[in-house]
Amino acid sequence: MSSKIEEVTPARFPAGTFAKISEVLAEGEARSDFFREATQREIIRRTVRNFRRQSRKTIYERKSRVAKS
């Protein structure tokens, strides 16, 4: 992961979130690293999910076209 920070955004979290995060951080791990890693994992997860949904949609459309033929 690049150490260069290119984008900054304020975010609000429910009360107690930072305490929960602090409980699971590795020794010496910064909370900002946790947020960056979690964000990257979520981007990947959603990209895969969207790809799978689009693939299923395409499969159903093909089946529908074949059934109509």
PyMOL commands that set and color helices and strands:
alter all, ss='L'
color gray80, all
select helices_A, chain A and resi 17-24+31-68
alter helices_A, ss='H'
color red, helices_A
deselect
rebuild
show_as cartoon
